[in-house]
Amino acid sequence: MTTPTTESTGTRRRWAGLAVLVLSVTLVAVDATVLSLAIPSISETLDPSSTQLLWIGDSYSFVLAGLLVSMGALSDRIGRKKLLLLGSSAFGTASLLAAYSPGPGWLILARALLGVAGATIMPSTLSLIRTLFPDARERATAIGVWGAGATAGAALGPLVGGVLLEHFWWGSVFLLNLPVLILLLVLGAWLLPESRDPEPGSWDLLSVLLSMAGVIGVVYAIKELAANGLGHWYVPAALAAGGLALAAFVRRQLRLASPLLDVRLFGNPRFTAAVAGSLASLIGLSGVLFFMSQYLQLVRGYSPLTAGLAEMPAFAGAVAGGLLTAWVARRTGARATLAGGLLVMGAGLGLLGWVHEDSAYLLLGISFLAVGTAEGVVYTLAADLVLSAAPADRAGAASAVSETAYELGTALGIALVGSVVTAIYAGSLHFPAGTPAAAAERAGQSISGAVEAAASLPDGLGQPLLAQAEHAFVHGMNTAALLAAGLLLVSAATAWRLLRDRPGTAASPAGEPTGDEPTGEPGEPAAAPAARSGLAA
């Protein structure tokens, strides 16, 4: 018999366990963006090329995205708690390697190892929420808190980096992980329950290799295409190889009795809309953080701490958006909430298309607030829709799809937005007459290179060179912001179309299907109606 005392103890334990999971996802999210403010310091210390600088920023997310589905399926097989704790230990070791990297190549490798470890953490957090909170209403609140932690972590990264860089060297942003990980290991071992698929089947190694090769190959090709065009033979080769690997992965999953990923879930419009919306929103958020952190420090002259504080509206908005998602979705429906969030985010990004070197901070603050709040809503609702679409025994693999969209969006945001800014900067930079060749070459690499080159020249040459570099960088930033805004607007329209009511589906007062009748076409998996997901129930 369950007494009120034991029930109360179980409830407290569940919410304490949620705090551990939020700590985990926040740590991984912070690590994806914490380097944004450290880029100028890393450039000065390690002297990376512009291409190495982009890889330092996105190698973590590339590897993380490539392994998430595989690690999510592995967590279903060996246990989600076990994989979470093992991954946390590996994350600490990789953090030490990154902190003391002697050169850019070493730092890229260390960031990739952090991605491997992070891939073991992320899927376990969301799938363990399903185990801790079987009640849909409680789970809705839990996912809202979890989503706030994930999106706030990404927005909090620059502030954390700014505080540390104000007093320590750039490697300190990695050492911060260690005390958090120790706390996570101790509390996680005590508070979290173990869960796994009771009949998991084998973990197919070939599927693991195909998924990783496909994701990394395609993303690498897109990154190089944005930066260098089709002029190099390896760009179409990487795109073709990645595409073939992904096609082979999908074909293999359809044939396996126990696939790593049930690709038939993408026949569910809600599942597809959620994944696509999450991907697009993270492209926008990570891209903003990447170029705005450089803009605030190198163009406006803010210190790292001041720049981090300037981006605080994004953090505050992300927390508020994640926590308010359930309330908004229950009143407007999942369709309007997801499409509206993407629309607001696109508008916020569009504002950055009108920023100049000396624009008032109010314009930046409004943009940060809109982007952060919308990201909090979109990501939290998308995670709930994805989790609700999958059977409980495949929660790890389904969660991994949501996390893959998160990390792939982060990587693509840095790669695509960073490449656009870099290409336009290099193409529109004009050198004052008499600029030495060495200084011109240095300035042409990046805005941080221009700052260093200008400092080494007499004022008569240095100041005009710096002014030209700032103008070229802002021009590239404006263009990238408008392109990202366009992507978000298209995504909003796509989500609105995919989440429309379908024939044969009863509607709830909120305008969402009730869940009494399945949706989708014959032969497709039943759609996960919003009423069956906790957030819009």
BELFEN-V901875 format. One record per residue. N is the residue number from 0. RES is the residue in three letters. SS is DSSP state (a for helix, b for strand, c for the rest). PSI is psi as a letter, one per 30 degrees, with the letter a starting at -180 (none if undefined). D_CENTER is the distance of its C-alpha to the mean C-alpha in whole Angstrom. Layout:
# BELFEN-V901875
N,RES,SS,PSI,D_CENTER
N,RES,SS,PSI,D_CENTER
This chain:
# BELFEN-V901875
0,MET,c,k,44
1,THR,c,j,41
2,THR,c,l,43
3,PRO,a,e,41
4,THR,a,e,40
5,THR,a,e,39
6,GLU,a,e,36
7,SER,a,e,35
8,THR,a,e,35
9,GLY,a,e,32
10,THR,a,e,31
11,ARG,a,e,30
12,ARG,a,e,29
13,ARG,a,e,26
14,TRP,a,e,25
15,ALA,a,e,25
16,GLY,a,e,23
17,LEU,a,e,20
18,ALA,a,e,20
19,VAL,a,e,20
20,LEU,a,e,17
21,VAL,a,e,15
22,LEU,a,e,16
23,SER,a,e,15
24,VAL,a,e,11
25,THR,a,e,11
26,LEU,a,e,12
27,VAL,a,e,10
28,ALA,a,e,7
29,VAL,a,e,10
30,ASP,a,f,10
31,ALA,a,f,7
32,THR,a,f,9
33,VAL,a,f,12
34,LEU,a,f,14
35,SER,a,e,13
36,LEU,a,f,17
37,ALA,a,f,18
38,ILE,a,e,18
39,PRO,a,e,22
40,SER,a,e,23
41,ILE,a,e,22
42,SER,a,e,23
43,GLU,a,e,27
44,THR,a,e,27
45,LEU,a,f,26
46,ASP,c,h,27
47,PRO,c,l,24
48,SER,c,l,24
49,SER,a,e,22
50,THR,a,e,21
51,GLN,a,e,20
52,LEU,a,e,18
53,LEU,a,e,16
54,TRP,a,e,16
55,ILE,a,e,16
56,GLY,a,e,12
57,ASP,a,f,11
58,SER,a,e,13
59,TYR,a,e,11
60,SER,a,e,8
61,PHE,a,e,10
62,VAL,a,e,12
63,LEU,a,e,10
64,ALA,a,e,9
65,GLY,a,f,13
66,LEU,a,f,14
67,LEU,a,e,12
68,VAL,a,e,15
69,SER,a,e,18
70,MET,a,e,17
71,GLY,a,e,17
72,ALA,a,e,20
73,LEU,a,e,21
74,SER,a,e,21
75,ASP,a,f,23
76,ARG,a,e,25
77,ILE,a,f,26
78,GLY,c,k,25
79,ARG,a,e,21
80,LYS,a,e,22
81,LYS,a,e,24
82,LEU,a,e,21
83,LEU,a,e,19
84,LEU,a,e,22
85,LEU,a,e,22
86,GLY,a,e,18
87,SER,a,e,19
88,SER,a,e,22
89,ALA,a,e,20
90,PHE,a,e,17
91,GLY,a,e,20
92,THR,a,e,22
93,ALA,a,e,20
94,SER,a,e,19
95,LEU,a,e,23
96,LEU,a,e,23
97,ALA,a,e,20
98,ALA,a,e,22
99,TYR,c,h,25
100,SER,c,k,24
101,PRO,c,f,27
102,GLY,c,l,26
103,PRO,a,e,23
104,GLY,a,e,23
105,TRP,a,e,23
106,LEU,a,e,20
107,ILE,a,e,18
108,LEU,a,e,20
109,ALA,a,e,19
110,ARG,a,e,15
111,ALA,a,e,15
112,LEU,a,e,17
113,LEU,a,e,15
114,GLY,a,e,12
115,VAL,a,e,15
116,ALA,a,e,16
117,GLY,a,e,12
118,ALA,a,f,12
119,THR,a,f,15
120,ILE,a,e,14
121,MET,a,e,11
122,PRO,a,e,13
123,SER,a,e,16
124,THR,a,e,15
125,LEU,a,e,15
126,SER,a,e,18
127,LEU,a,f,20
128,ILE,a,e,20
129,ARG,a,e,21
130,THR,a,e,24
131,LEU,a,e,24
132,PHE,c,i,25
133,PRO,c,f,27
134,ASP,c,k,28
135,ALA,a,e,26
136,ARG,a,e,26
137,GLU,a,e,25
138,ARG,a,e,22
139,ALA,a,e,21
140,THR,a,e,21
141,ALA,a,e,20
142,ILE,a,e,17
143,GLY,a,e,17
144,VAL,a,e,17
145,TRP,a,e,14
146,GLY,a,e,12
147,ALA,a,e,13
148,GLY,a,e,12
149,ALA,a,e,9
150,THR,a,e,8
151,ALA,a,e,11
152,GLY,a,e,10
153,ALA,a,e,7
154,ALA,a,f,10
155,LEU,a,f,13
156,GLY,a,e,12
157,PRO,a,e,14
158,LEU,a,e,17
159,VAL,a,e,17
160,GLY,a,e,17
161,GLY,a,e,20
162,VAL,a,e,22
163,LEU,a,e,22
164,LEU,a,f,23
165,GLU,a,f,25
166,HIS,a,f,27
167,PHE,c,l,26
168,TRP,c,l,25
169,TRP,c,f,22
170,GLY,c,f,22
171,SER,a,f,22
172,VAL,a,f,18
173,PHE,a,e,18
174,LEU,a,f,21
175,LEU,a,f,20
176,ASN,a,e,18
177,LEU,a,e,22
178,PRO,a,e,23
179,VAL,a,e,20
180,LEU,a,e,20
181,ILE,a,e,24
182,LEU,a,e,24
183,LEU,a,e,21
184,LEU,a,e,24
185,VAL,a,e,27
186,LEU,a,e,26
187,GLY,a,e,24
188,ALA,a,f,27
189,TRP,a,e,29
190,LEU,a,f,27
191,LEU,c,k,25
192,PRO,c,l,27
193,GLU,c,k,26
194,SER,c,k,26
195,ARG,c,l,26
196,ASP,c,k,27
197,PRO,c,f,31
198,GLU,c,i,31
199,PRO,c,f,28
200,GLY,c,a,30
201,SER,c,l,29
202,TRP,c,j,26
203,ASP,c,j,26
204,LEU,a,e,26
205,LEU,a,e,26
206,SER,a,e,23
207,VAL,a,e,21
208,LEU,a,e,22
209,LEU,a,e,22
210,SER,a,e,18
211,MET,a,e,17
212,ALA,a,e,20
213,GLY,a,e,19
214,VAL,a,e,15
215,ILE,a,e,15
216,GLY,a,e,19
217,VAL,a,e,17
218,VAL,a,e,14
219,TYR,a,e,17
220,ALA,a,e,19
221,ILE,a,e,17
222,LYS,a,e,16
223,GLU,a,e,20
224,LEU,a,e,21
225,ALA,a,e,19
226,ALA,a,e,21
227,ASN,a,f,24
228,GLY,c,a,25
229,LEU,c,g,27
230,GLY,c,f,30
231,HIS,c,k,29
232,TRP,a,f,30
233,TYR,a,f,27
234,VAL,a,e,24
235,PRO,a,e,26
236,ALA,a,e,27
237,ALA,a,e,23
238,LEU,a,e,22
239,ALA,a,e,25
240,ALA,a,e,24
241,GLY,a,e,21
242,GLY,a,e,22
243,LEU,a,e,25
244,ALA,a,e,23
245,LEU,a,e,21
246,ALA,a,e,24
247,ALA,a,e,26
248,PHE,a,e,23
249,VAL,a,e,23
250,ARG,a,e,27
251,ARG,a,e,27
252,GLN,a,e,25
253,LEU,a,f,28
254,ARG,a,f,31
255,LEU,c,k,30
256,ALA,c,e,31
257,SER,c,i,28
258,PRO,c,l,25
259,LEU,c,e,22
260,LEU,c,k,20
261,ASP,c,j,22
262,VAL,a,f,22
263,ARG,a,f,24
264,LEU,a,f,22
265,PHE,a,f,20
266,GLY,a,f,24
267,ASN,c,j,23
268,PRO,a,e,22
269,ARG,a,e,20
270,PHE,a,e,18
271,THR,a,e,17
272,ALA,a,e,17
273,ALA,a,e,14
274,VAL,a,e,12
275,ALA,a,e,13
276,GLY,a,e,12
277,SER,a,e,8
278,LEU,a,e,8
279,ALA,a,e,10
280,SER,a,e,9
281,LEU,a,e,5
282,ILE,a,e,7
283,GLY,a,e,10
284,LEU,a,e,8
285,SER,a,e,7
286,GLY,a,e,10
287,VAL,a,e,12
288,LEU,a,e,11
289,PHE,a,e,12
290,PHE,a,f,15
291,MET,a,e,16
292,SER,a,e,17
293,GLN,a,e,19
294,TYR,a,e,21
295,LEU,a,e,21
296,GLN,a,e,23
297,LEU,a,f,24
298,VAL,a,e,26
299,ARG,c,f,26
300,GLY,c,g,27
301,TYR,c,l,25
302,SER,c,l,25
303,PRO,a,e,22
304,LEU,a,e,23
305,THR,a,e,24
306,ALA,a,e,21
307,GLY,a,e,18
308,LEU,a,e,21
309,ALA,a,f,21
310,GLU,c,g,17
311,MET,a,e,18
312,PRO,a,e,18
313,ALA,a,e,14
314,PHE,a,e,14
315,ALA,a,e,17
316,GLY,a,e,16
317,ALA,a,e,13
318,VAL,a,e,15
319,ALA,a,e,18
320,GLY,a,e,16
321,GLY,a,e,15
322,LEU,a,f,18
323,LEU,a,f,20
324,THR,a,e,18
325,ALA,a,e,21
326,TRP,a,e,24
327,VAL,a,e,23
328,ALA,a,e,22
329,ARG,a,f,26
330,ARG,a,e,27
331,THR,a,f,26
332,GLY,a,l,25
333,ALA,a,e,21
334,ARG,a,e,22
335,ALA,a,e,23
336,THR,a,e,20
337,LEU,a,e,17
338,ALA,a,e,19
339,GLY,a,e,20
340,GLY,a,e,16
341,LEU,a,e,15
342,LEU,a,e,18
343,VAL,a,e,18
344,MET,a,e,15
345,GLY,a,e,17
346,ALA,a,e,19
347,GLY,a,e,18
348,LEU,a,e,16
349,GLY,a,e,20
350,LEU,a,e,21
351,LEU,a,f,20
352,GLY,a,f,22
353,TRP,a,g,25
354,VAL,c,k,24
355,HIS,c,a,27
356,GLU,c,e,28
357,ASP,c,g,30
358,SER,c,l,28
359,ALA,c,k,28
360,TYR,a,f,26
361,LEU,a,e,26
362,LEU,a,e,24
363,LEU,a,e,21
364,GLY,a,e,21
365,ILE,a,e,21
366,SER,a,e,19
367,PHE,a,e,16
368,LEU,a,e,18
369,ALA,a,e,17
370,VAL,a,e,14
371,GLY,a,e,13
372,THR,a,e,15
373,ALA,a,e,14
374,GLU,a,e,10
375,GLY,a,e,12
376,VAL,a,e,14
377,VAL,a,e,12
378,TYR,a,e,9
379,THR,a,e,12
380,LEU,a,e,15
381,ALA,a,e,13
382,ALA,a,e,13
383,ASP,a,e,16
384,LEU,a,e,17
385,VAL,a,e,16
386,LEU,a,e,17
387,SER,a,f,21
388,ALA,a,f,21
389,ALA,c,k,22
390,PRO,c,l,25
391,ALA,a,e,24
392,ASP,a,f,25
393,ARG,a,g,22
394,ALA,a,e,20
395,GLY,a,e,18
396,ALA,a,e,18
397,ALA,a,e,17
398,SER,a,e,14
399,ALA,a,e,13
400,VAL,a,e,12
401,SER,a,e,10
402,GLU,a,e,8
403,THR,a,e,8
404,ALA,a,e,7
405,TYR,a,e,4
406,GLU,a,e,4
407,LEU,a,e,7
408,GLY,a,e,5
409,THR,a,e,4
410,ALA,a,e,7
411,LEU,a,e,9
412,GLY,a,e,9
413,ILE,a,e,10
414,ALA,a,e,12
415,LEU,a,e,14
416,VAL,a,e,14
417,GLY,a,e,15
418,SER,a,e,18
419,VAL,a,e,19
420,VAL,a,e,19
421,THR,a,e,21
422,ALA,a,e,23
423,ILE,a,e,25
424,TYR,a,e,25
425,ALA,a,e,27
426,GLY,a,f,29
427,SER,a,g,30
428,LEU,c,k,31
429,HIS,c,k,35
430,PHE,c,k,37
431,PRO,c,l,40
432,ALA,c,k,43
433,GLY,c,g,44
434,THR,c,k,40
435,PRO,c,k,41
436,ALA,a,e,39
437,ALA,a,e,37
438,ALA,a,e,36
439,ALA,a,e,35
440,GLU,a,e,33
441,ARG,a,e,31
442,ALA,a,e,30
443,GLY,a,f,29
444,GLN,a,e,26
445,SER,c,l,24
446,ILE,a,e,25
447,SER,a,e,25
448,GLY,a,e,28
449,ALA,a,e,29
450,VAL,a,e,29
451,GLU,a,e,31
452,ALA,a,e,33
453,ALA,a,e,35
454,ALA,a,f,35
455,SER,c,f,38
456,LEU,c,l,40
457,PRO,c,l,42
458,ASP,a,e,42
459,GLY,a,f,43
460,LEU,a,e,41
461,GLY,a,e,38
462,GLN,a,e,37
463,PRO,a,e,37
464,LEU,a,e,35
465,LEU,a,e,32
466,ALA,a,e,33
467,GLN,a,e,33
468,ALA,a,e,29
469,GLU,a,e,28
470,HIS,a,e,29
471,ALA,a,e,28
472,PHE,a,e,24
473,VAL,a,e,24
474,HIS,a,e,25
475,GLY,a,e,22
476,MET,a,e,20
477,ASN,a,e,22
478,THR,a,e,22
479,ALA,a,e,18
480,ALA,a,e,17
481,LEU,a,e,20
482,LEU,a,e,18
483,ALA,a,e,15
484,ALA,a,e,17
485,GLY,a,e,19
486,LEU,a,e,16
487,LEU,a,e,15
488,LEU,a,e,19
489,VAL,a,e,19
490,SER,a,e,16
491,ALA,a,e,18
492,ALA,a,e,21
493,THR,a,e,20
494,ALA,a,e,19
495,TRP,a,e,22
496,ARG,a,e,24
497,LEU,a,e,22
498,LEU,c,g,23
499,ARG,c,l,26
500,ASP,c,k,29
501,ARG,c,l,31
502,PRO,c,k,35
503,GLY,c,g,36
504,THR,c,k,33
505,ALA,c,k,35
506,ALA,b,k,33
507,SER,c,l,33
508,PRO,c,f,34
509,ALA,c,f,30
510,GLY,c,g,30
511,GLU,c,l,28
512,PRO,b,k,30
513,THR,c,f,31
514,GLY,c,f,31
515,ASP,c,f,34
516,GLU,c,k,34
517,PRO,c,l,32
518,THR,c,l,30
519,GLY,c,l,29
520,GLU,c,l,32
521,PRO,c,k,34
522,GLY,c,f,33
523,GLU,c,l,29
524,PRO,c,k,28
525,ALA,c,k,28
526,ALA,c,l,25
527,ALA,c,j,24
528,PRO,c,l,25
529,ALA,a,f,24
530,ALA,a,f,27
531,ARG,a,f,26
532,SER,c,k,23
533,GLY,c,e,23
534,LEU,c,e,21
535,ALA,c,g,24
536,ALA,c,none,27
